[in-house]
């Protein structure tokens, strides 16, 4: 069986942590930032962990 290829689109957006969880970055941070509060923009900078259901689905994209 040939090696499995990494899904490059997913690889650019997601990262595996040391413990095996998948880290993602938050949306809504690219434009129209004037109406968003500083607190909201600050929280959008932080990374988040994928939920268990999404993590199972993405597992195959990042071998």
C-alpha positions in Angstrom: 0.0 0.0 0.0 1.5 3.4 -0.9 2.2 6.1 1.6 -0.7 8.4 2.5 -0.3 12.0 1.3 -0.8 15.0 3.6 -3.8 17.2 2.6 -1.9 20.5 2.0 -4.9 22.7 2.6 -5.5 21.2 6.0 -1.8 21.2 6.8 -1.7 25.0 6.3 -4.6 25.6 8.6 -4.2 23.0 11.3 -1.4 21.7 13.5 -1.0 18.6 15.7 0.0 19.2 19.3 2.4 17.0 21.2 -0.5 15.2 22.9 -2.1 14.4 19.5 -4.9 17.0 19.6 -5.4 19.3 16.6 -5.0 23.0 17.0 -6.9 25.5 14.7 -7.0 29.2 14.3 -10.1 31.3 14.6 -12.1 32.9 11.8 -13.5 36.5 11.5 -10.1 38.2 12.0 -9.2 39.3 8.5 -11.3 42.4 7.7 -14.2 44.6 9.0 -12.4 44.9 12.3 -13.6 48.4 13.2 -17.0 47.3 14.6 -15.4 44.4 16.6 -14.3 45.2 20.2 -10.7 45.0 21.3 -11.5 42.1 23.6 -13.1 40.2 20.8 -10.2 40.8 18.4 -7.7 39.8 21.2 -9.6 36.5 21.8 -9.6 35.8 18.0 -5.8 35.8 18.0 -5.7 32.8 20.3 -5.7 29.3 18.9 -8.4 26.7 19.7 -8.5 23.0 19.9 -10.7 21.1 17.5 -13.8 19.4 19.0 -13.7 15.6 19.2 -16.1 15.1 16.2 -14.1 17.3 14.0 -10.9 15.8 15.1 -12.0 12.3 14.0 -12.9 13.7 10.6 -9.6 15.6 10.1 -7.4 12.8 11.4 -7.0 11.2 8.0 -5.9 14.6 6.4 -2.8 14.9 8.6 -1.1 11.5 8.7 
